[in-house]
Amino acid sequence: MPEFLSCLGIQSDDLILFALKGSEGFGDSVARHLGIALGEHEERDFEDGEHKSRPLINVRDKDVFILHSLYGDATHSCNDKLCRLLFFIGAVKDAGAARITAVVPYLAYARKDQKSQPRDPTTTRYVAQLLEACGVDAVVTMDVHNRAAFQNAFRCRTEHLEARKLFVEYVCDLVRHYDLVIVSPDAGGIKRVELFRRSLEGILSRPIDSAFAEKYRSHDVVSGDRLIGNVDGKLAIIFDDLISTGTTIARTARACAEHGAAKVVAAATHGLFSGKADTVLADPALEKIIVCDTVPAMSRLKDDAVRSKLTVLGCAPFFADAISRMHTGRSIVELLS
């Protein structure tokens, strides 16, 4: 029996972890930290674009975790990956699994959680309904755009993991000799920044300031120029849930530099790096970028100058701990504290 699971007093074959195509690398790392092998499965593509997937091992009466991060890449769009996850959940359900948990490090459509224009969709809720309709019993993800909207969209069990602890551990070694200010790139992220600021303040045992940038978005046009808070002479850490095209982060970095920040660092859980992110994030105002590996960030940046700014924090051990806690009925809250 693997040592990690043996110390918990459970049989390793009680828990089965699958990782679907595109998420195998992250899944391998999670499985390694759990001390188990990934479950064997088949994913087959047909000439007309359809596909089928199925487990190749017995899942009857097992506690099954299916890992798939729903970011789009050159092989599959986020829609393709969502469809594959749904179909595999259905296949595992039909094969008699006792419980099915979708482990989704990056959850697509989490940003579309409210109506911002007439007749707008609330796509977060539709994704929740699809997952539940296919038979999922629980969903685990990390740092969605709006935690309350995510939790309220589902009727099944949800577990929301936070990478804040990983960033605090890394940043503490980076910034001990600087005066700090934690910056939100918009007003909506102020609570996220405040939690991060308080965590850092508690570890470093000294006051840390906060600030936020003005930002308005209408029909994909971003406006707003003010920076509220004092960054002069300080190391400014812009903290957010994700970086997509990089426009918001770059605008905030320039504002911090223009207001006298000594250095500017960006930290965000998910490094999507889409569109012209290579060009946008090359801005000299931004010295360093820190993300987690919920998305394979390094491979999404092609510019060597931008790649040299990038640090990727591994969160597979965090997910492995969450899976083992769910499997054994232990507290997830303790993991986050």
N, C-alpha and C positions, 0 to 999 in steps of 0.2 A: 504494500500500500504506500502511495507517495507520502513523504514525511509531512508536508503541509496539511494534507487532509487527515492523516493519521492522528496528528495532535489535536484535531477537532473531534475525534471519535466517530467519524463517519466513513462509510465505504466509498471509495473513489468512483465505483460504477453507479452510485446513486445519482451523480451529477454528470450531465453531458453538456459539453460546450461545442457549438458549431460556429464557424466563421465563414460567411459567404464570400463569393469572389469579389476581390477588391479590398477586402478587410482581413485577408489571411495573415498578413504580417503583424497587424495589431493583435489579432486573435491568437497567433502563436505565442506572442509575448504574454498575454493574459493567461493562456493555458500553462505556460512554463512557470509562472508565478503561483499558479494553483497546484502545480505538480501533477498535471494530467495531460493527456494528448487530446488534440482536437478530434471531435467526432467525424467519422468519414461520411461524406455525402456526395451526391452527384448533381451537377448543374450542366444541362445539355441545351445547346442552342440549335434551332432548326433553320433551314434555308429561308423560310418566310418571315423570320424575325421573332417567332415565338420561342419559348423555352420551357423546360420543365426542370424541377429540382426535387430531390427526395433524400431522406436519410438512408445510409447504407448499413446502419446498425440498428439494433433493437432499441426503441425508445419507449416501449410500453411501460407505463407506471413510473417513468423516470422524471426527474426534475431537469428540464431542458432549458438551456440558455442559448439564444441565437444572437450572435454579434454581427452587426452590419452598420457601418457609418454611412449616412445618407448624403454624401457630398457628390457633386457631379465631377467627372473626369473625362479624359479622352476616350475611354472605353465605354462607359455607361453614364447616362445623365442621372440626376437625383431621382427622377421619375422611374427610370429603369430599375434603379436599386431598390426603391420603395416597392415596386411591383414584385421583384424577386423576393424581398423579405416577406411580403404578404403571402405569396404562394408557398414559400417554404414553411411559414407558420401554419398554414392550412394543411400541408402535407404531414407535418409533425403532429398536429392535432388529430388528423384522421388515423395516424399510426398509433394512437393511444397514449400519448404523453400525459403524465399526471399534472404537470404544470409547465407552462411555456412563458419564458421571460424574454422580451426583446431588449437586447443591450445595444443602444444606439448612441455611440460617443458623440456624433454630430447629428442632430435631428433637423432634417430639411423642413422648410415651411414654418419653423418656429417663430419667424419674424412677422408672419402674416396672422396676427392674433386678434386683430380688431378691425372694425370698419372705419377707414379713414376717408372714404369718399362714398357718395351715394351708390347703393347696390353692390358694395364691395363684398368679397367673400371673406369668411373667417377660416382660412385653410388649415390652421392648426387643429381646429375642431374636426374638420373632415378627415384629416390624417388619423386622428384618434379613433374616429368611428370605423375607418377601414381596418385598422389594426385589431380593434375589438371584434369586428365582424368575422375576421379570419381566425379568432380563437385565442388571442394573446391574453395572458392572465396578469402580466405586469410589464411595465416599460421602465427602463433605466436609461438616463441620459445625463449629459454634463453641461452646465451653464447655458441653458436656453436663454433667449432674449428676454423673456418675461416668465418668471417661474410661476407666478399665480395663474397666468393664462394657460400654461402647460398643465398644471395640476388640475385646473377646473375643466379642461377640455376632455379629460378621461374619466370614465367611470371605474375602470380597473385600477389596480394599485400602481402608483408611480413613485419612483425614487429619483430625486434630483441631486446629482453629485456636483460639488463645487471645486474648482481647481485653485481656489484662493490660497489654500494651505501650501500647494506646490510653489506658487509664485512668491509667497511670503518667505519660504525657506530659501529660495534662490536669491531673491532681492536683498535679503538681510546680509548676505555675504558681499553683495555688490555695492552697497550704499552706506556702510557704517561711518564713513568719514565725510558724508555730504549732509547738508540741510536738504530736507525732502519736501516736495509738494506732490500730492496725488491728484491727477487731473481727469475729470470726466469729459469726453468729447462732445457731450450734449447733456441737457438737463435731465433726460430720462435715465441716465446712468449714475446719477448722484448717489443713490442708495448703495449701488454696487461699489462705488469708490469709497464711500464712508465705511463699509464693512472691511474693505481692504486696508484703509488708512488706520482704523482702530486695531486691526490685527498686527500691522507693522509697528504701531505705536507701543502695543503691549510687549512685543518682543524686543524692540530697540530701547525701550524705557526712556523715550524723549518725545517731545511734541512734534507732530507732523501736520503740516497744513494741507488744505484741499482747495481745489479750484474747478471751474467748469467753463467750457466754451459754449458760446451761443450758436445754435444750429436750428435752422428751419428747412424742411424739405417739402416741396410741392412739385408733383409730376417729374420726379427725379432731378429737380433743380435744387441745389443746396445753397442756402444763404445764411448770413449772420456773421458778424466780425468781432464781437466783443469777447473778451476773456475776463471772467469774474473771479478774482482771487489774486494773491501776490505770488509770482513765480520768480521774481528778480533775484539772481545770484544762486538759485537753487537747482537741484537735480529734479526735473519734472518727469514723473512717470505717468504716462497716459494709460488708463486702465479701462478695458472694454471686454465685451463677451466675444467679439469676432472682428477680424479684418477681412473685408471682401476686396473691393477695388483699391482700398487704401486711401481713398480721397478724404474721408473724415479724419483719419489719423494724421495724414499729411497736413491738412488745414490746421488742426490743433497744434501739431508740432511747430509749424511756422508761427502761429500766434504766440506760443510759449517763447520761442526764440526772439521774436520781436519785442516781447515784454521783459527780456533780460535773463531768461533761464540759462544757467551755466551749461547744462546738458539736457537732452530730451530723449527719453526711452519710452517705447510703446510695449505694453504687455496685454495680450488678449488670448483667450482660451483657444479659439479656432482660427487657424490661418488658412482661409479659403484662397486668398491671393488670385482673384479672378480678374478678367478684363486686362487693363493696362497697369496692373499692380506693380510690375517691374519698374516701369517708368515713374509712377507716382511715388513709390516708396524709396526711390533713389534720392529724394529731396535731402540735401545736406543738413537740414535742420534736425533730422531724425538720426540719432547715432546708433541705436540698438533696437531690435525687435525681438520680443520673447513670446513664444506661443507653445501650446501643447501639441502632442502628436495624435489628437483625435482626427486630424486630417494630415496626410503626408505632405507637410508644408514645404520642405526643402525641394521636393521634386516639382513643385508648382511655380517656383521662381527660377528663371533662366539667367538673369543678370548676375554675374559674379559679384559685383559691388553690393548689390542688395542681399545676396546670399551670405556675404561676409558679415552682415549686420545681424543675422538670424541666429537665435538660440532656441532649440526645441527641447521642451521638458517632457519626459516620458510619464504618462499617467496610467500605463497598463497595470502596475502594481495596485493602484487605487481602485481600478475596476475589478481586479482579482479579489481584493479584500471585500468589496461590496457584494460580489457574487457569493463568496463564501459565507458572508453574514446573512444574506437572504436565504441561502440554502439551509443554514443551521438555525435560523430564527433569531439571530443576534441583532443588535441595534445598529442601524445605519447612522443614526444621529451621532453616536460615539465616534464613528469614522470621520465625521465632518467637523467635530469640535476641535 
